Amino acid sequence: MNKSLALKKKISLFLLLIISFFVFSYLFYFLINGDRGIISYFKINKINQNLDTKLAKLEKSNNYLVDRIDRLKTNSLDLDFLDEKIRENTGFLDSDEVLIKFK
């Protein structure tokens, strides 16, 4: 009887050890490789950095275009910019200007 009880304790301890090992392995695997794991964190962090740089470039481009639009509004018209755009689009020259083209 005593040996039987000791054997039952050893078997239950062994099964508890095996179950806890598999549970720990399962949790550790998903800590590293799961949807919210460490590897996913670094992948998402890299994507976030790439999108931040793309956003900065787009904001810079947007600010440039907003500035050009503001220069052409009637209440804050920049005459030099308007003159530059007219010359660029139509090719007009003043009477005292000479056009030089390079090949």
C-alpha positions as CSV (number, residue, x, y, z in Angstrom):
1,M,0.0,0.0,0.0
2,N,2.7,2.4,0.9
3,K,4.6,1.7,-2.3
4,S,1.4,2.3,-4.3
5,L,0.8,5.7,-2.7
6,A,4.4,6.7,-3.4
7,L,4.0,5.6,-7.0
8,K,0.8,7.5,-7.3
9,K,2.5,10.7,-6.0
10,K,5.4,10.2,-8.4
11,I,3.1,9.7,-11.3
12,S,1.0,12.7,-10.4
13,L,4.1,14.8,-9.9
14,F,5.5,13.7,-13.2
15,L,2.2,14.5,-15.0
16,L,2.0,17.9,-13.3
17,L,5.6,18.5,-14.5
18,I,4.8,17.5,-18.1
19,I,1.6,19.6,-18.2
20,S,3.3,22.6,-16.7
21,F,6.2,22.2,-19.2
22,F,3.7,22.1,-22.2
23,V,1.8,25.1,-20.8
24,F,5.0,27.1,-20.3
25,S,6.2,26.1,-23.8
26,Y,2.9,27.2,-25.3
27,L,2.9,30.5,-23.5
28,F,6.6,31.1,-24.4
29,Y,6.0,30.4,-28.0
30,F,3.1,32.8,-28.3
31,L,5.1,35.4,-26.3
32,I,7.8,35.3,-29.0
33,N,5.9,34.4,-32.2
34,G,2.2,35.3,-31.6
35,D,0.1,38.1,-33.0
36,R,1.1,40.3,-30.1
37,G,4.5,38.7,-29.6
38,I,7.9,40.3,-29.6
39,I,8.6,39.6,-33.3
40,S,5.3,41.1,-34.3
41,Y,6.1,44.1,-32.1
42,F,9.3,44.8,-33.9
43,K,7.7,44.3,-37.4
44,I,4.9,46.7,-36.5
45,N,7.4,49.2,-35.1
46,K,9.4,49.1,-38.3
47,I,6.2,49.6,-40.4
48,N,5.3,52.5,-38.1
49,Q,8.7,54.2,-38.6
50,N,8.4,53.8,-42.4
51,L,4.9,55.3,-42.3
52,D,6.1,58.2,-40.1
53,T,8.8,59.1,-42.6
54,K,6.3,58.8,-45.5
55,L,3.9,61.1,-43.5
56,A,6.7,63.6,-43.0
57,K,7.4,63.7,-46.7
58,L,3.7,64.1,-47.6
59,E,3.3,66.9,-45.0
60,K,6.3,68.7,-46.5
61,S,4.9,68.4,-50.0
62,N,1.4,69.5,-48.7
63,N,2.9,72.5,-47.0
64,Y,4.7,73.5,-50.2
65,L,1.5,73.2,-52.3
66,V,-0.6,75.1,-49.7
67,D,2.1,77.9,-49.8
68,R,1.8,78.1,-53.6
69,I,-2.0,78.2,-53.4
70,D,-1.9,80.9,-50.7
71,R,0.4,83.0,-52.9
72,L,-2.3,83.0,-55.7
73,K,-5.3,83.9,-53.5
74,T,-6.8,87.3,-54.2
75,N,-6.5,88.7,-50.7
76,S,-2.8,87.8,-50.4
77,L,-1.6,87.9,-54.0
78,D,2.2,87.6,-54.6
79,L,2.8,89.6,-57.8
80,D,6.3,88.2,-58.4
81,F,5.0,84.6,-58.1
82,L,2.0,85.4,-60.4
83,D,4.4,86.9,-63.0
84,E,6.6,83.9,-62.8
85,K,3.7,81.5,-63.4
86,I,2.4,83.5,-66.3
87,R,5.8,83.5,-68.0
88,E,6.2,79.8,-67.3
89,N,2.8,78.9,-68.7
90,T,2.5,81.3,-71.6
91,G,6.1,82.1,-72.5
92,F,5.5,85.9,-72.6
93,L,8.4,88.2,-72.4
94,D,8.6,91.9,-71.6
95,S,9.8,94.3,-74.3
96,D,13.2,94.8,-72.7
97,E,13.9,91.1,-72.2
98,V,15.8,88.7,-74.4
99,L,15.1,84.9,-74.6
100,I,18.2,82.6,-74.7
101,K,17.6,78.9,-75.2
102,F,20.3,76.3,-74.6
103,K,20.3,72.9,-76.3
